[in-house]
Amino acid sequence: MDLTSRLRSIVQGSSTRPSGGFPGQGPSERRELTYEPDDGYRYDAPMDLARVGAVLGGTPVRTPFGDCLVVDRRYEGSRLHGSVRIEDCEVKDGEGLALLDPALSSRGFCLDPEGPQKTVFLDLETTGLSGGAGTVAFLVGCGYFDLGAFQVRQFLLTSHASERAQLAAVAEFFGDCDLIVTYNGKTFDVPVMETRWAFHRMEMPLAGIPHFDMLHPARRLWRRSTSRSEEGCRLTNLERTLLDMRRVGDVPGFEIPERFFRFLRSGDARPLEPVLEHNRLDLVSLAAVTARAAHMAHAGDGACQDGGEALALGRIYERAEAFDRADACYRRAAASKDCEVRGEALGRLAVRRRRERRFAEAAELWREIVALTASVSTRRDGALGELRQVAVEALAIHHEHRDRNLASARELALFALQEGDGRRAEGVRHRIARLDRKIAKSAGGSPELFTS
């Protein structure tokens, strides 16, 4: 049973304790589960929402559990986010997203480009990163497109006692949502929200909504181009490399929880202004990066900036069984000046041709790889050396079983044995022995004459 299910079981009273609560407690005396940091400060003091709203530009919204402070911001379509216009960040066709995440297709997901739709980009600011029962989402940021503009709505927790009001407001907002887009949301954001709803015995509105987590396609598409950066595929790194976006005065992530607790202690909302702006920038960047990836998946190799992107997109197409589009990407990558990109693309094309039983074309591609890696030692260069070994062995198999050129097959097998790193040595020796027997039989001689 996962954490959310255990919490739901506990708060719904499925344990051995009677449903009436603790002994001697009536319905009005039952204790609710709440999160109270034990540091000597009062975190449950009433907050003047009007005063906080005046500082942050927010307004109170009424819910059945009290008021929740909501902050709205609108980014017009003509506005630039880095080098990208806001209006170009809207994904109107779900084909690209379904290619990036085949799980969406398996659920029958479809965005109708002609009809109304509401794709919500979700990002949380929390009191911690553990994702456990004590982690509270004090700021729930939601972004969506409206008439070409990007609308951001942020639900701010102003006291721990008002968390139910915040969760109710968020649940109502997602009532007409068609798709959720997050960045690592399947692992963090959505489980945190579901845990909080379960904690307060509330319905979970996100359960039946299709969810696209952009982190995994981002890693597949841009891991190579971001590998030299310590930040890797973090969203802030992608916005710099893909969108030419530079943040000025952005609050560091490690400061964010402390700023929230300072706000609860003092009632001064000014430390939260940079936090809300940080969250808004995350949402806009998430929309822009998602649109970039969806456009690449929809348009194909022509939308790729270089061979590395084309190779990565080809892998995604192959995973989605869009083999013709994968081949086009691999051919684009095979023209790259980057030897590793070119070599892997040629290798993937060769494997595809072999599976299609187009053996002559596959052999020609393997020969290209051998020529490309002529100066490569398998013991020194891991990826290219491994590829060279695979290509040589594939050619040996081709000459033995397709061309029936046993001498060439034996020569290639010996070459593979001499250059190999030892991991395939036993199989190669077995192939050489078999070739010796075949050659001896065809020559009418003794196999010992050909033993190396």
Beta strands, then each sheet from edge to edge (+ up, - down):
strand 1: 58-63
strand 2: 66-75
strand 3: 80-81
strand 4: 84-85
strand 5: 119-126
strand 6: 137-146
strand 7: 149-156
strand 8: 179-182
strand 9: 211-213
sheet 1: 1+ 2- 7+ 6- 5+ 8+ 9+
sheet 2: 3+ 4-
end
